[in-house]
Amino acid sequence: MRSLLPLAGLFTLSFAPAAGSQESARVCPAVTPARPPMEGKPGFVFVGQHQPCPPPDRTQQDFNVVTDFGDGTVAETPYRTSDNLWILGGEHTYRRAGTYQVVGIATDRETGETMVLRHPIQIRNAPLTALQSKRPTFSTRRTFRRVVARFSDGNRLATARDHRASIRWGDGTQSAGIVVRAGRLGFRIEGAHRYRTASSHRIVVVVRDDRGAALRLRVTTG
């Protein structure tokens, strides 16, 4: 197996020609890959491009192409071709932010030549965003559980269990909040508390996801 130079330091490429085959000398125009998709959002994952270009008489149907997206998903992803551009990669949605090693394997159905490309990508964490919420009302007579704040997660695949919340009640006490799904992208944070005085209090809620994003919410009781 002969190693070729990596393109722009973005991925490594190795090429294994079949016995008796001849490599094409045509070099495809270099491709600038788009930024990988954010977690929870579908997008094209770039692995690399065929270098050197296949002969003019070859089409994408002449190749069996498979991509391992590095998160346990392996799928057939035919070449994307346009003029002399032969792009290896495919549409995918990552459930979690992080670094993934993506591997693409292209096999020429006729000659048996196999090309393997490896490309590390960084999937970004989706942001947490505050949503409008009514002022919570509590009592000095008994403990009430109320919705304290609301937020959304840009990762549409996130669940309530992916988040943790803490509530500082503004009277020197603190407790964990309960995160509950509320709609397609929204969540609410609930908390149970009883105040000793009937005055209004400033509540600070901090919610974190399991990928490192955090959001601070400030609420005043009604």
C-alpha positions in Angstrom: 0.0 0.0 0.0 1.4 3.4 -1.0 0.6 6.5 1.0 -0.1 9.7 -0.8 0.3 13.2 0.8 -2.6 14.5 2.9 -4.5 17.4 1.3 -4.2 20.6 3.3 -3.6 18.6 6.4 -7.3 17.7 6.6 -7.2 14.0 6.1 -4.9 11.1 5.3 -5.2 9.1 2.2 -3.9 5.7 1.2 -4.3 4.0 -2.2 -4.0 0.4 -3.0 -3.9 -0.3 -6.7 -4.9 -3.7 -8.0 -2.2 -5.8 -9.7 -1.6 -4.7 -13.2 -3.7 -1.5 -13.0 -2.5 2.0 -14.0 -3.1 5.1 -11.9 -4.6 8.2 -13.5 -2.4 11.2 -13.6 -5.2 13.7 -13.6 -5.4 15.7 -10.4 -8.9 16.9 -9.3 -9.3 20.5 -8.3 -8.8 20.9 -4.6 -11.9 21.1 -2.5 -12.5 23.3 0.5 -14.8 21.3 2.8 -17.7 22.9 4.5 -17.8 23.2 8.3 -19.1 19.9 9.9 -22.7 20.1 11.1 -23.6 21.0 14.7 -24.8 18.2 16.9 -28.4 17.3 16.4 -28.5 18.8 12.9 -28.2 16.9 9.6 -25.4 18.0 7.3 -22.8 16.8 4.8 -19.7 15.2 6.5 -16.7 15.7 4.3 -14.1 12.8 4.3 -12.0 13.8 1.3 -11.7 13.7 -2.4 -10.5 11.2 -4.9 -6.9 12.0 -5.8 -5.7 11.6 -8.5 -9.0 11.9 -10.4 -10.4 8.7 -11.9 -10.1 8.3 -15.7 -12.7 10.2 -17.8 -14.6 7.0 -18.6 -15.3 6.2 -15.0 -18.6 7.2 -13.2 -19.6 7.1 -9.6 -21.6 3.9 -10.3 -18.2 2.2 -11.0 -17.4 2.6 -7.3 -18.7 1.1 -4.1 -18.3 3.8 -1.4 -18.9 3.3 2.3 -18.4 5.8 5.1 -17.9 5.1 8.8 -18.9 8.2 10.6 -17.1 7.3 13.8 -20.2 7.2 16.0 -21.2 3.6 15.3 -22.9 4.5 12.0 -21.7 2.9 8.7 -23.5 3.7 5.5 -23.2 3.5 1.7 -22.4 7.1 0.5 -21.8 7.2 -3.3 -19.3 9.8 -4.6 -20.7 13.2 -5.2 -19.4 14.1 -8.6 -19.5 17.4 -10.6 -17.1 17.9 -13.5 -13.8 16.8 -12.1 -14.8 16.9 -8.5 -15.1 13.5 -6.8 -16.2 14.1 -3.2 -16.2 11.3 -0.6 -18.6 11.8 2.4 -22.3 11.8 3.2 -25.3 13.2 5.0 -25.3 12.4 8.7 -26.6 13.7 12.1 -24.5 13.4 15.2 -26.3 13.1 18.5 -23.5 14.4 20.6 -20.8 17.0 20.2 -17.2 15.7 20.2 -14.3 14.6 18.0 -15.0 11.8 15.6 -12.6 9.9 13.2 -14.4 9.5 9.9 -13.3 6.8 7.5 -14.3 6.5 3.8 -13.6 3.4 1.7 -14.0 3.5 -2.1 -13.7 0.3 -4.1 -13.5 0.3 -7.9 -16.0 -2.5 -8.9 -14.0 -3.3 -12.0 -10.4 -3.2 -11.0 -10.7 -3.9 -7.3 -8.6 -0.8 -6.4 -9.4 0.4 -2.9 -8.9 3.9 -1.5 -9.2 4.6 2.2 -9.5 8.1 3.6 -9.4 9.1 7.3 -10.5 12.5 8.4 -11.0 13.7 12.1 -13.9 16.1 12.5 -15.1 18.2 15.4 -18.8 18.4 16.0 -19.8 21.5 17.8 -22.0 21.7 20.9 -25.4 23.3 20.2 -26.2 26.3 22.4 -28.8 26.5 25.2 -31.2 29.4 24.9 -33.4 31.0 27.5 -37.2 31.1 26.8 -39.8 33.4 28.2 -41.4 32.1 31.4 -44.0 33.4 33.9 -42.8 34.5 37.3 -43.1 31.6 39.7 -45.3 32.2 42.8 -44.4 30.4 46.1 -45.9 30.4 49.6 -44.7 30.7 53.2 -47.3 28.2 54.3 -46.3 25.1 52.4 -43.8 23.8 49.9 -44.9 24.2 46.2 -43.4 22.8 43.1 -43.4 25.4 40.3 -42.0 25.9 36.9 -39.1 28.2 37.6 -37.6 28.8 34.1 -37.7 27.5 30.5 -35.0 27.0 27.9 -34.3 25.4 24.5 -31.5 23.2 23.3 -30.2 23.7 19.8 -29.6 19.9 19.6 -33.0 18.6 18.5 -32.0 15.1 19.6 -31.3 16.1 23.2 -33.5 14.8 26.0 -34.4 16.0 29.5 -31.9 13.5 30.9 -29.1 15.2 29.1 -29.4 18.3 31.3 -28.8 19.1 35.0 -30.1 22.2 36.7 -29.4 23.9 40.1 -31.6 26.6 41.7 -30.4 29.2 44.1 -33.5 30.5 45.7 -32.3 33.9 46.8 -32.8 33.2 50.5 -29.5 31.4 51.1 -30.7 28.0 50.1 -30.0 25.9 47.0 -31.5 22.7 45.5 -31.5 20.7 42.3 -34.0 21.5 39.6 -36.0 19.0 37.7 -35.7 19.3 33.9 -38.8 18.3 31.9 -39.4 18.2 28.2 -41.9 20.9 27.1 -42.5 20.8 23.3 -40.3 19.8 20.4 -37.2 21.9 21.4 -38.1 23.4 24.7 -37.6 22.3 28.3 -38.9 23.6 31.6 -37.1 23.6 35.0 -39.2 22.8 38.0 -38.4 23.3 41.6 -40.0 22.8 45.0 -39.5 25.4 47.7 -41.0 27.3 50.6 -40.0 30.8 51.6 -40.0 32.1 55.2 -40.9 35.6 54.2 -43.5 36.8 51.7 -41.2 39.3 49.9 -40.1 38.7 46.4 -36.8 36.9 45.8 -34.3 36.7 43.0 -33.7 33.2 41.8 -30.7 32.1 39.8 -31.0 28.9 37.8 -28.0 27.3 36.1 -28.6 24.5 33.6 -25.9 22.4 32.0 -25.9 19.8 29.3 -23.7 16.7 29.2 -21.6 18.1 26.4 -20.4 21.2 28.3 -22.8 23.9 27.5 -24.2 26.0 30.3 -26.9 28.7 30.7 -27.6 31.0 33.6 -31.2 32.2 34.1 -32.3 35.0 36.5 -35.8 34.9 37.8 -37.8 37.1 40.2 -40.6 35.5 42.2 -44.1 36.9 41.8 
